[in-house]
Amino acid sequence: MPPAAPPRDTIFALATGRGRAAIAVIRVSGPSADAALLALVGDLPEPRRAALRDFRVGGELLDQALVIRFASGASFTGEESFEIQGHGGPATVSALLAALNALPGLRLAEPGEFTRRALEAGRIDLLEAEGLADLVGAETEAQRRQALRSMRGALGDSAAAWRSHLIRARALVEAVMDFADEEVPQDVTPEVLSLIASVEAEITSALAGAAAAERIRDGFEVALIGAPNAGKSTLLNALARRDAALTSEIAGTTRDVIEVHVDLAGLPVTLLDTAGLRDTSDPIEAMGVARARQRAEDADLRVYLRPPDGVDPPAGLLQVDDLWVDSKADLLPSKTAGPLRISATSGEGLDELTAAIGARLAARAAGASAVVRARHRRALEEGLAHLSTASVWLSRGEEALDIAAEELRLATRALETLLGRVDAERVLDDIFAEFCLGK
């Protein structure tokens, strides 16, 4: 009989930001949570009811705060736990944390430890944990909406349904194998193939929107390109609303790619200020030009700036959805028909340019699926490959059923890896490192 697992520590952490604030929330979870609360307030309030209590240590009043207690099995972590909603002054928070730290069996939580315990208790699955991590880190409206869908099980529910279909398909195949010497009432191959085809179609559809979903999570890249002195750095500063790049009338000032992260039309965008595109004998500038071209080719969108005395972009550099603008509009004659005119100095055309960039990126984001991480995509691609192989072996008749069944098992395992039911330890440390202490 294996030895009993050692008792878990009870963990605590400040769940709100440090610094002066009206309210601070401190979370406590673990087997000694009730004992800790009893030691600090003298009684145990009714679960799931906010109660006003005096928090004392040795008779000294630390704070008067609201406390909400959760019974074991009915909390986020699945453990007995409570939250203190106290005054947010730094001295008050420090006193409460010190009081908790002095109690036996309590320690400060590690990043993401509350959520990790919820996962281990089966309160959430790995996909929901990842969604929660993305929600905590969301900086734009699109990221918030996508993270919320993930946290509410957008991909997890689908993956669970796919897994159920594949389990039935494998059961049908193995039933034929088990009764190979007897007459099976009906041919199960059509149903098995139908189940495989259904799951394949849905996974393929989800993967089609994976690139857009990953971009929403990680950010779109928009490259500002053009000849030297086209106004790229000035435009970058105007869009970023700060002096992020050095500007100068001297050609070749920008030699490396400068990145600035902005919220553009609710989407996360990384603006790339690149070196001016021209032939040069300066080896350092030439490296910058080569890097600029490469980053521009890899970017999601390119904005080509043509100054009043400029030339058209190099052939093959711009793609269908890319933008071509005439820069330094304040130096141009009266407006004529043609590309969008902008002036980063006067602000002319900047709203129109921002709207045009946002519209193009929003169109790409509209096709996003619930596959928001590279880990999700790899697991689904692996599962899809095994399903394709299973279909091939099924078509070869009863002598290949054992191989088809194994391929179905491997496809099911890929989905279980996605959900965190197997091989979860490989990714847990990376995921929970993204959390703050109170999560």
N, C-alpha and C positions, 0 to 999 in steps of 0.2 A: 504494500500500500504506500503510495507516494507521500512524502511528508507534507503536512499542511503548509499552505503559503503563509509567510509572515504577515502580521497585520499591517494594513496600509497606514501611512502617515495621513494626518489631516492637514490639508493645505489651505493657505489663505493668500490673498493678494488684493491690492487696490485695483479696482476694475475701471475707474475713471482716471482722467489725466492728472498728473501732478501739478502743483501750483495752486494759487489762490482761486477758490471757486465757492459757489453757494452750497453745493451738495457734493459729497464724495461717497462712492459706493465701494464697500469692502466685501469680498466674497470669501466664504469659508465652506469647505467640503471635506467629508471624511468621517471615519467611525467615532471620532471624539468631538464632532461638531456640537452635538447637544450638550455634552459636558462642558465645553468651552463657553457656550452661551449661558449655561446655568451659572458658571463661575463669574461671569461678567455682569449679569443682570439679576440673578437670584431666582429666576423661574423660567419655564419654557412656554412661550406664547403658543396659541393654537396655530397649527400649520396653515400656511397659505393665507394668513391674515396679518396685515400690517399692524404692529403694536408699538406704541411709544414707550421707551424704556430708558432708565438711567444706567449708563455703563460706568462701573466703578472697579477700582483695584485697591484693595486694602482700605476701603472706606473713602478713598479719594474719587471724586466725580471727574470722569474724563470727558464725557459728552452726554447730551440727551439726544437720542436719535431714534428713528424708526428701524425696526427689525422685522424681517420676514423669514420665517422658518419653514423648511421643507423636510418632510419625512423621508426616510429611506424608501427608494422605489418610486418616489413622486417628485424627484428633482431633476434638473438638467443632467447632472452627473450620475443619477441613480443612487447616490449616497445621501445620508442625512446631511443637510447643509443649511446655511442661513446667510442672509445679506444684511449688512448694516448700511443704512442710508443716513449718514451723519453730516455734520457741518464740514465744509470743505477747506477750512484753514489749514495750512501746512502743519502747524503745531498740533492741532487736534488729530489730524490723520496720523501723524508720527506717533502720538501717544496711544492711539487705538492699535496700530500695527505692532508697537512694542509690547503692549499688553497681550496680544495674541501670541506673539513670538515667545513670551515667557511661560505660556501654558504648556504642560507636558503633552507630547505627541503631535504638536503643531509645528509646521515649518512653512517658509515662503514658497509659493508655487513656482514651478518653472514655466517658461513661455508655452502657452497652449495646453497646459496640464489639465485644466478643467474640461476642455473639449476632448482631450485624449481619453479622460476617464469616461466621458459620455459615450465615446466610440466603443471603448472596451466593454462598457455595460450594455451595449446594444441599443442605446437611446437614439443614436444617429448612425448612419453608415459613412464610409470614407468619402463618398461624393458630397454628402451634406457637410462634412467637416471642411472639405476644400471650399465649398460654397461659402461657408461661414468665414473662412480665412480671406476669401476674395471680397466679401462684404465689408470686413474690417478694413481692408486696404483700398476700397473703392474710392476713387478721386473724382470720377465724373458720373453723370447721370446714367450713361449707357452701362458703365461698369456696375453701378448699383443695381440696375434692373437685372442684368445678366447674373450677378452673384446671388441675388434674391431668388431667381428661378432655380439656380443650382442648389441653394440651401433648402428649397422647398421640394427637391427631389425630381427635377425635370428630366435629368438623365438617369437617375437611379431607378425611377419607376419603369422607364422603358427597358433598361437593362435587366431588371427583375422579370419583366414579361418575356423578353427574349430568352432568358435563361430557362423559364418555365416551358417555353415551346421546345427548346432543344433537349430538355430532360425527357419530355414526352417522345420526341423523335428517337432519342437513343433507347428509351424503354421499348419502343416498338421494334427497333432493329434487334435488340438483345432478346426479345421474346421470340422472334423468328429463329435466332441462333439457338436458344434453349430448347426449342421444339423442332430442331432440324430433322429428326427422324419421324416426325409425325406430320400429319396433314394440317397445315395452318388454314383456318376458315377463310381467310381472305388475304389478298396481296396488300401488305402495308406500305410498299414502296411509294405509291402515289401520295399517300398522306405524309410520309416522311419527307419526300421531295417538296411537297407543298409547304410544310412547316419550315424547311430550310430556305426555300425561296422567299417566303414572307419575311423571315428574319434578315436574310441577305439584303432585301430591298430596303428595309427600314434602317439597317446599319449603314448602307450605302448613302441613303438620304441624309443621315446624321453626319457622316463624314464629309459630305459635300459642303456643309456649312461650317466645318471645323476651322478652316483658315480664317474666316471672318470672325468667329467667336474668339479664337486665340488673339486676333488683332485687337478686339475690344478689350480683352484682359490685359494684354501687354502694351498696346498702343500702336496706332498707325504711324508710318513714317512718310513725311512729305519733304521732298528735297527741293531747295531753292537753287536753281542753276542758272547759269548765264556767263557772259564774258566778264573779264575783270571790270570793276567799277560799274556794274550794271545795277547796283543798289541792293544786292542780296542781304548784306549784313544790316543795312539800315532797315530793310523790310523785316528781317528777323527781330530786331529790337522793337519795331513798332508792333508786331503781332504778339511778342512776349510782354510788351509794356514795361520793358526794362532794358538797360544796356548790357545785353548778354554777349554781344560780339563787338570787337574793335572795328571802328569805321575810319577810313582814310581815303583821300583822293589818290593815294599811291597805289598803282595797280599791283596785285599780288599780295596784298596785306593778309588776306585769309589763305593760310597754307594747309590747314588741317580742317577736318569736318567738325563743326561746332553744333552740339545738340542742345535743344531747349524743349522741355516738356510743357505743353499747354493743354487747357481744356477748350476745345474748339467745337462749338455746336453740340455740347454734351458728350463729345467723344474724346478719348485720350489720344493726343497727337504729339509726336516728336518731330519738331522742325529741324531740318538739317541745313545749315549754312555751309556751302561748299566753296572750294577754291574756284577762281574764275577759269573758264574753259578757254585755253589758248595754247598755241605752240610756244615753248620756252626752252632756253638753253640752260636755265638755272636748274640744277639737278634736284634741289629741295622742292622748288615750286612744281617741277615736273611730277614728282611723287605725289604732291597734293592734288594736281590735276587728275592723275590716274586714279587716286583714291576717290576723288569727287565723282568721276564717271562711274566707278564701280558702285558707290553708295547710291547714286542716282538711279542706276539700273535696278538695284535691289529694292528701292523704295516703293511704297504703295502708290504714290502720286508724285509727279514732278511739276513744278511751277517754273517756267522759263521766263526770265526777265530780259527784255530787250531795251537798252537805253536809246535815247534819241539818235545817236550816231552808231547804233549797234547793227549786228547782222542777224540773220535767221539762225535758228539752232542747227547744230550738226545733224546731218541726215541719219535717221534711224534712232535718234536719242529719245524723242518724244513718242508716247503711245496714245491710243485713241482718246482716253479720258483726260489726258494731261492738259494743263492750262498754259496759255501763252499770253503774257501781259506786256504792254508797253510801260516801262518804268520811267520815273522822273517826269511825270506828267506835267509838273509845274514848269518844266523847261520846253514843253511841246507847244506847237501852235494850237489854235482852236480845235476842239474835238472833231474827229472825223470817224467814219465807219471803220471798223476793224477790231483788233484785239482789245481786251479790257485795258483801260488806262489806269495806272495807279501812281500815287506819289506818297512814299513813306514819310516825306517831310511835311507835306500839307495835310495828309490824310485822305486825299482824293482817291476814291475807288477801293479803299481798304475794306469797307463793309461789304462791297460787292464781291471782292476777292475772297473774303472769309466765308461768305455765303456759298460761293461756288465750290470752294474746297469742302465745306461741310456737306453740301448736297452730294458730291461725288463719293465721299467716304460713307455717308449715311446710306447710300444706295448699296454699297458693298456690305455694310453692317446689317442691312435688312435681311440678308440671307443667312445670318448666323444661326447655328444650331446650339444644342446644349453641350457639345463637345468642346470644352473651353481650355483644356490643358493638353500638352503634348502626350502626357501619360495616358489620357483618355483615348487619344487618337491611336496611339501604338497598340493599346489593348484591343480596340475595335478592329484595327487592321489585321491583327493577329487572328482574332476570331473569324473574320471574314475569309482569310486565307484557308483556315481549317474547314470552314463550311463548303468552300469551293471544292476542296479536295474530297470531302465526304461525298458530295454529289457525284463526283467522277467515279469513286469506288462503288457507290450504290448502283450505278448504271452497269456494272460488270456482273451483277447477279449475286447469288447466295455465297459463292466461294470468296467474295470480298467483303462480306458483311462485317467481319471482325475488324477490318481496317477502317471501314466507314464508322463503326461504333467508336473506335478510338479517336478518330478525327472529331466526332461530335463531342466526345468527352473533353478534348483539348479546346474546342471552341467554347464549351461551357465554362471551362476553367479560366479562359481569357476574360469572360464576363464576370466571373467571381473575383478575379484579380482587380477588375475595374471597380467593383463594389467594395473591395477591401476584405473579402471573406477569406482569401488566401494571399500569401506573399505580401501582406500589408506592411510588415516591419521594414520592407525595403524602402518605403516612401514616407513612413510616419515621421521620422526625425526631420526630414526636409520640410514637410507640410507644417508641422507644429512650430518650427523655428520662425515661421512667418507671423505667429500670434504674439500679442503682448502678454504681460504676466497675468492680467485679470481674466484672460480667456482660456 
